[in-house]
Amino acid sequence: MEITIGSEKKARIQEGMIGLFFEDINYAADGGLYAEMLENRSFEFVKATGDACDYHVEYDGGYAWSPYPADAENRVKCRFVTGSPHSEENPHYMRLEAAQAGAGVRNKAYDGIYLKKGMDYKAVFWARCVKFQGAFELFVEKDGVRCAQGKISAGAGREETYNRFRKYELSLRADADVERGDFVLCLSEAGIVELDFVSLMPCDAVEGIFRRDLFDMLKNLHPGFLRFPGGCIVEGNTLANRYRYKDSLKPVWARRNNWNRWAVHETKKENDYEGAYSHYNQTLGLGYYEYFLLCELIGAKPLPVMNVGFACQYQSKEMVGRDTAAFQEFVQDALDLIEFANGDTDTPWGAVRAEMGHREPFGLSMLGIGNEQWQTEEADFFERYEIFEKAIHEKAPEIKLIGSAGPDVTSDRYTKAWAFYHAHEEQADFVYAVDEHYYVKPKWLYEHVDFYDDYDRKVKVFSGEYAAHPRNGFNMPQANTLDGALAEAAFLTGVERNADVVVLASYAPLFARMGYTQWSPDMIWFDGAACYGTPSYYVQKMYACNMGDAVLDTRGGEKTADADGLYHTASLCEGSGDIILKVVNAGETERNLTLTLPEGWRESPRIQAEILTGPERDAYNTLESPERIVPYRKTFRPGEGIVLPPLSFAVLRIGK
C-alpha cells in the first residue's frame, strides 16, 4: 500500500486537542481517584433502591461499619446521632459504647483494605470522649493478624475543638502486604465516645488527595484538557440530587454528602442482585478545587460543565422555569465559578480559592453549558443557553462556551441543535464548540471515518464522549477489546484530518472499579491495589503524545485506503520537523507500506515507530495480564520495508 504525503498544510491542530472526560461513574471518585480508603467516613450515607425512574432513598448511616470483634454485638453499641460538630448539612455522628477493652468498630472499605509493605497511611478522626480516658487503637486486620497499627491517647487530640470534639491524627505503617483487610478503631478500655469523620489515606497520595497510580495513568496521557464532573451527575436524577459545586468548596469534613445518581442505574448485575450499587454516595472529597488542582498537576486545561436548571432528561422532566429566581441561581453559579477560578483574591469567590490554598488563578478558559441537553416543547434548552451566554460574556467575554448537541448524532435532537448553533454562527463567540456524543459499534466508527469531512467549518466540534462498544451488556472488562480500540483509532484519523472543525476530543468513561461498574467499556480499570490501561487507553495516549501542529495533505489517498481496511492521517510537528503518520491496519493480514514524502525529504528516512497490536480482535487486558496489549517501539532503518502487523495501530515519526 502506498501513502503519499504532501507538504501543504491543510488545517491547524489545536494544541491539547486530545483530552479527558471525568465522570463519577463506576466509583471513579470515591473508591477511585480520590485516595480515601474508607467508606462512609462521616456516617452520612443514604441507600438508594429501585431504578433510575422509580427509586427510594433512605438514610443508612451505619453502612460499611460493624461492631468489632465480630462476636461483640452485646458488648458494643453503635448509635447514629444528629448534631455533627462540623456541618448542619452533615448532621450525623456515631456514638460508640464499648463494654470492654478492645471493643470498637470496623470498616469494610469497599472490597477491603489494600496495604503495601513499608508504606505509611495517615489516619484522621474526630472524637468526643463522653466517658473515656484511655487510648484509641487503630489497625488493619487480616485473618486475625494486625498488619498496621497505631495508638493515640484520648488526651492527645488537637485543641481545635468543635462542641468538645477533638481532632486526632496518627500514622500507621504497613509491615506486610495486605489484600482485603478490615480497618478497625477500638478502645483500650471500656467507655463511651462519639466519632465523626474517620479517614484513612495513603501517605503517597498526590497532594494528599489523588491515588498515585491512577493519577500517574492520567498524567502519562499528557491530556490537553479535563472535562468534569460529568456527565449525568451534573444534572442528577432530580435537581436535589445534582452535583452542587459550591458544596465542595468547604473543608472536606464539612462537605455535604450526596447519593450518586448512578446508584440506581443497571442495578441488576449478572447474578440478578438488585441494588448492587445502592450505597454509591459522593463525599465530595474530590470537589471543584481538587478538579482544578488536578488539571494543573497533569497539565490539562479545565473544562467544567454547568447545570442549566434541568434534571437528567433521560430520567425526569423536572426543571426550574426560566423566569424564576431559582433559575437565576443557576446562572449566578456559572458567574461565581468563573470568579472562583480566575478572580483576584479581593473578590468574594477568588478569596475562597485563596483560602483553600491557591492564591493564583487557575486560568479557566472554557465552560460547558449543559451536559447532554436537547430541545423539546417542554425543555427549552436553546433559550437557556442564550441566557447563559449573554450573562457570561457580559462578565467574562474571554470564556469559550461549549454547547450541547444532545445524546447522539443520529436523531432529530442532534439536527435541531446544529440548526440552532448555525443560526447564531455570525454572532462572534456565541459558541466555541458543540459537544457531540456517540457510543457505537466498531463497525459504525470504521464506516464513519469521514464523518466530519463535510461539516460546516464556521461552528466547531467537541467530540466529547465516544467509545466503541464491541459487545452488548455492561459491567465487563472484556468489553474493552483490541477491535474496539482499533475502530476508535481509525475514527480519530478522520477527527485529526478535520482539525479545522474538531477542536477537542475525549473518550468516555474514564475509570471503572472492578465489581463496582455501571457502564463499560472504560479506559482504565482498577481495584484497591492496582490498575491497568485498556487498548483504548493506549490509543488515546498514542494520539495525545503524537499530535502535530498542522494536518498534511495526503492527496486523497485516505479515501481509497479506507476501503482497503487501512486508515491514516499525517501531520507536521513544526518544532522537530517530524512528519507524524498514524496508520490503522484493521485487517487480519500484515501490510507493507510504501511512503512518498514531500520534496526535500530523504527517499528512505529513518522512522521511529510505536505499534499497538494483539493476537485477536477480542483480545483485552486484565488485572492479571495488564500488558497483554501494549504498544512497543521499533525503528525502521533506511531502506528497510515498513510492515504493519495485522490488527494494529502504528504511529510513525519520520525525520528528515
PEVENUR-V285247 format. One record per residue. RES is the residue in one small letter. PSI is psi in degrees with one decimal (NA if undefined). D_FIRST is the distance of its C-alpha to the first C-alpha in whole Angstrom. Layout:
BEGIN
res = <RES	RES>
psi = <PSI	PSI>
d_first = <D_FIRST	D_FIRST>
END
This chain:
BEGIN
res = <m	e	i	t	i	g	s	e	k	k	a	r	i	q	e	g	m	i	g	l	f	f	e	d	i	n	y	a	a	d	g	g	l	y	a	e	m	l	e	n	r	s	f	e	f	v	k	a	t	g	d	a	c	d	y	h	v	e	y	d	g	g	y	a	w	s	p	y	p	a	d	a	e	n	r	v	k	c	r	f	v	t	g	s	p	h	s	e	e	n	p	h	y	m	r	l	e	a	a	q	a	g	a	g	v	r	n	k	a	y	d	g	i	y	l	k	k	g	m	d	y	k	a	v	f	w	a	r	c	v	k	f	q	g	a	f	e	l	f	v	e	k	d	g	v	r	c	a	q	g	k	i	s	a	g	a	g	r	e	e	t	y	n	r	f	r	k	y	e	l	s	l	r	a	d	a	d	v	e	r	g	d	f	v	l	c	l	s	e	a	g	i	v	e	l	d	f	v	s	l	m	p	c	d	a	v	e	g	i	f	r	r	d	l	f	d	m	l	k	n	l	h	p	g	f	l	r	f	p	g	g	c	i	v	e	g	n	t	l	a	n	r	y	r	y	k	d	s	l	k	p	v	w	a	r	r	n	n	w	n	r	w	a	v	h	e	t	k	k	e	n	d	y	e	g	a	y	s	h	y	n	q	t	l	g	l	g	y	y	e	y	f	l	l	c	e	l	i	g	a	k	p	l	p	v	m	n	v	g	f	a	c	q	y	q	s	k	e	m	v	g	r	d	t	a	a	f	q	e	f	v	q	d	a	l	d	l	i	e	f	a	n	g	d	t	d	t	p	w	g	a	v	r	a	e	m	g	h	r	e	p	f	g	l	s	m	l	g	i	g	n	e	q	w	q	t	e	e	a	d	f	f	e	r	y	e	i	f	e	k	a	i	h	e	k	a	p	e	i	k	l	i	g	s	a	g	p	d	v	t	s	d	r	y	t	k	a	w	a	f	y	h	a	h	e	e	q	a	d	f	v	y	a	v	d	e	h	y	y	v	k	p	k	w	l	y	e	h	v	d	f	y	d	d	y	d	r	k	v	k	v	f	s	g	e	y	a	a	h	p	r	n	g	f	n	m	p	q	a	n	t	l	d	g	a	l	a	e	a	a	f	l	t	g	v	e	r	n	a	d	v	v	v	l	a	s	y	a	p	l	f	a	r	m	g	y	t	q	w	s	p	d	m	i	w	f	d	g	a	a	c	y	g	t	p	s	y	y	v	q	k	m	y	a	c	n	m	g	d	a	v	l	d	t	r	g	g	e	k	t	a	d	a	d	g	l	y	h	t	a	s	l	c	e	g	s	g	d	i	i	l	k	v	v	n	a	g	e	t	e	r	n	l	t	l	t	l	p	e	g	w	r	e	s	p	r	i	q	a	e	i	l	t	g	p	e	r	d	a	y	n	t	l	e	s	p	e	r	i	v	p	y	r	k	t	f	r	p	g	e	g	i	v	l	p	p	l	s	f	a	v	l	r	i	g	k>
psi = <130.6	134.2	124.8	128.6	122.0	174.2	-10.4	132.5	113.6	-30.1	148.5	142.7	125.1	132.6	133.5	30.5	-38.7	119.2	-157.7	148.1	118.8	126.0	144.2	74.9	152.6	28.4	44.2	-30.1	-88.4	126.9	1.1	-113.1	-35.9	123.7	-1.4	131.2	-18.2	154.8	145.5	50.4	-20.5	8.9	39.1	6.0	148.6	159.7	124.9	121.9	162.2	-155.8	179.4	-27.3	-8.7	88.2	166.2	138.7	132.9	150.5	135.8	66.8	-16.6	2.6	138.5	-10.7	147.6	160.1	150.7	136.2	177.3	-30.7	22.3	19.3	-36.1	-7.5	-5.2	127.3	132.5	120.1	151.2	117.9	144.4	136.2	38.8	140.9	-13.4	-35.4	137.3	-25.3	-21.2	78.3	-8.4	151.0	170.0	133.0	114.2	121.4	111.1	125.7	-6.9	162.5	142.9	-0.8	149.2	-141.6	153.5	156.4	130.1	-24.6	68.3	-116.8	29.7	162.5	132.7	126.4	150.5	129.5	131.1	-9.8	146.6	147.2	131.4	121.3	134.6	136.3	158.1	138.0	149.1	119.6	96.6	-46.1	72.8	131.6	13.9	-136.3	151.4	130.8	124.2	136.3	164.7	130.7	136.8	118.2	41.4	-2.0	131.2	119.7	-14.5	130.2	156.5	163.4	142.5	134.2	154.4	-28.8	0.9	0.0	150.9	150.8	-0.5	79.9	146.7	113.9	40.8	8.6	140.6	152.5	127.6	138.2	138.4	163.5	137.1	127.7	129.0	125.0	9.6	157.6	139.4	137.9	132.0	45.0	176.5	140.1	134.8	136.8	119.1	171.3	143.5	-12.1	166.4	146.8	-177.8	123.6	158.6	131.6	146.1	149.8	76.3	117.9	147.2	121.9	139.7	138.7	-10.8	6.2	135.3	122.6	21.4	16.2	-50.4	132.1	125.2	-44.6	-37.1	-38.5	-45.6	-36.5	-39.1	-45.8	-37.1	-15.0	-18.9	55.1	148.4	-25.4	166.7	115.9	132.9	165.0	11.2	-173.9	168.2	-22.2	-18.5	-36.5	-39.6	160.6	-36.7	166.2	-29.9	-23.8	0.0	165.5	116.6	107.6	-28.8	-24.9	-21.1	-2.5	49.9	168.2	147.1	-32.3	-8.4	7.4	139.4	127.9	144.2	143.7	147.4	133.0	-19.8	-2.6	-23.3	34.1	129.4	50.7	-11.4	110.0	-174.4	-29.8	9.6	26.5	109.4	142.6	28.6	-28.4	25.6	-22.5	25.3	104.7	167.7	117.5	-15.0	20.1	-32.6	91.7	-168.9	-35.1	-44.1	-37.4	-45.6	-41.4	-40.7	-45.3	-45.3	-41.0	-32.2	1.8	30.0	146.3	137.6	140.4	77.3	155.7	133.1	143.6	138.2	20.0	16.6	141.3	171.6	121.1	-17.8	-33.0	-15.4	156.5	12.5	136.1	161.4	142.9	147.8	-24.1	19.9	159.1	-31.5	-39.8	-38.7	-27.1	-36.5	-42.5	-43.4	-33.2	-40.9	-43.2	-41.0	-33.8	-42.0	-41.0	-39.3	-42.9	-38.0	-11.4	153.4	162.1	-9.9	4.7	154.2	-47.5	-27.6	-34.7	-35.8	-44.9	-45.2	-40.2	-29.5	-10.8	7.9	91.8	-37.6	146.6	154.2	-14.4	42.9	129.3	-12.8	148.5	130.7	132.4	101.3	150.4	-67.1	50.7	155.6	163.2	132.5	-180.0	-33.0	-35.2	106.7	58.9	-42.0	-43.5	-36.8	-40.7	-43.3	-38.5	-46.1	-45.7	-46.8	-46.4	-42.1	-44.2	-17.4	-34.7	-39.1	77.2	-16.5	-13.0	127.8	128.9	139.9	121.5	175.3	139.0	13.1	-167.0	0.1	178.3	26.4	-13.9	176.6	-16.7	-43.2	-44.0	-44.2	-39.5	-47.6	-33.5	-38.9	-48.6	-37.0	-29.0	-18.9	14.4	-20.9	-8.8	111.3	130.5	17.6	-43.5	136.4	-45.4	154.8	127.8	117.1	142.5	137.7	119.6	110.7	169.4	152.3	-37.3	-41.2	-43.5	-42.8	-40.5	-12.9	30.6	-29.8	19.2	-38.5	4.7	-37.2	13.5	145.8	135.9	-5.1	-33.4	130.0	167.1	138.7	108.8	83.8	-30.0	114.5	153.4	147.8	133.5	87.3	-29.5	155.4	151.5	166.0	-176.6	28.3	114.3	-30.6	-3.6	-20.2	74.0	164.0	-40.3	-42.6	-43.1	-39.7	-37.2	-40.5	-41.6	-41.0	-45.5	-38.0	-22.0	-38.2	-35.1	-46.9	-42.4	-28.7	39.8	-12.9	-9.4	-36.7	115.0	-15.7	146.4	137.3	133.7	156.6	152.6	171.5	-50.0	155.2	126.3	131.5	127.9	-1.3	38.6	125.0	-12.7	135.5	159.5	164.8	157.9	-40.5	128.0	150.8	164.6	-160.7	-13.7	-32.9	172.3	166.5	155.6	140.8	169.7	-34.9	-36.1	-45.5	-30.9	-46.2	-42.0	-42.2	-35.7	-52.9	-33.8	0.4	42.8	126.5	-169.6	-23.3	142.1	135.6	150.7	127.3	22.1	30.0	1.3	-23.3	-26.1	-47.8	-33.4	-40.2	-41.3	-18.4	11.8	10.8	138.5	132.6	159.8	152.4	144.4	166.2	126.8	106.5	-27.0	-48.6	-19.1	4.4	143.1	133.3	112.3	124.2	130.2	131.4	127.0	100.0	-3.6	171.1	18.2	151.1	155.1	140.2	133.6	138.4	127.2	133.9	115.7	163.7	159.6	138.3	-9.6	147.8	144.1	-31.9	80.5	169.1	133.1	124.8	127.4	146.5	125.1	130.8	124.3	174.2	177.3	-23.3	163.3	-37.9	7.8	147.4	161.2	159.9	171.2	-33.6	-31.3	70.7	-15.4	28.7	-38.8	97.9	156.4	150.3	159.1	146.6	145.7	122.8	115.9	160.1	129.7	-13.4	137.8	147.5	118.1	124.5	124.3	160.1	151.0	63.2	156.2	125.5	139.9	118.1	122.3	117.4	109.0	156.8	NA>
d_first = <0	4	7	10	13	17	20	22	23	23	25	27	26	30	31	31	29	28	32	34	36	39	41	44	43	42	45	43	46	49	48	45	44	48	49	52	53	56	56	58	60	62	63	62	59	60	58	56	56	55	52	51	53	56	57	60	60	63	64	63	64	64	61	59	63	65	68	68	69	68	72	73	73	77	77	74	75	72	72	70	73	72	73	70	71	67	67	68	65	64	68	68	69	70	73	73	77	77	80	79	77	74	73	70	67	64	60	57	55	52	51	53	53	51	52	51	53	55	53	56	56	58	61	62	65	68	71	75	77	80	82	80	80	78	75	71	69	65	63	60	61	59	61	64	63	63	60	61	64	66	69	71	75	76	77	74	72	72	74	72	74	73	76	77	73	72	69	68	65	64	61	61	59	57	58	56	52	53	51	53	56	59	60	64	66	70	74	76	79	80	79	78	75	73	69	67	63	62	59	57	54	52	53	50	49	47	50	52	50	46	45	44	41	40	40	38	35	35	36	33	31	32	32	33	36	38	39	42	44	42	42	44	47	47	49	51	52	55	55	58	55	52	51	54	53	56	57	55	56	59	60	58	61	62	59	59	58	56	54	51	50	47	50	51	47	46	49	49	46	45	49	50	52	53	53	51	50	54	55	51	53	52	55	53	53	49	51	50	51	49	46	46	47	44	41	43	43	39	38	37	39	41	41	44	44	48	49	51	53	52	52	48	48	46	50	52	54	56	56	58	59	58	62	63	64	61	58	59	59	55	55	57	55	52	54	56	52	51	54	54	51	51	55	58	60	63	61	62	58	57	60	59	56	58	60	57	56	54	56	53	51	48	46	45	43	42	44	43	45	45	43	41	44	44	47	49	52	54	51	51	48	48	51	51	48	50	53	51	49	52	54	51	51	54	55	51	49	47	45	42	42	40	41	40	38	39	38	35	33	34	37	40	41	37	38	41	40	38	41	43	41	40	44	44	41	43	46	45	43	44	41	39	36	36	36	33	33	31	31	29	27	23	22	24	22	19	20	21	19	20	23	25	23	26	29	32	31	35	35	33	32	32	30	33	33	29	28	26	29	28	31	34	37	38	39	37	35	32	31	29	26	23	21	24	22	19	20	22	19	17	20	20	17	19	22	21	20	23	25	27	29	28	30	31	29	30	30	33	35	35	38	39	42	42	44	45	42	42	39	35	32	33	32	34	36	40	43	46	45	41	38	34	31	29	25	26	28	25	23	25	26	23	22	26	26	23	23	23	26	24	21	18	17	13	14	14	10	11	13	10	8	11	12	9	11	9	11	12	14	15	19	21	24	27	29	27	25	22	18	18	14	14	11	12	11	14	13	15	13	11	7	6	5	6	9	11	14	17	20	22	20	19	16	16	18	19	17	19	17	19	18	19	19	21	23	22	22	26	26	28	30	34	37	38	34	33	30	28	25	25	23	22	22	20	19	17	19	18	16	15	12	10	10	10	13	14	16	15	15	15	16	15	18	17	21	22>
END
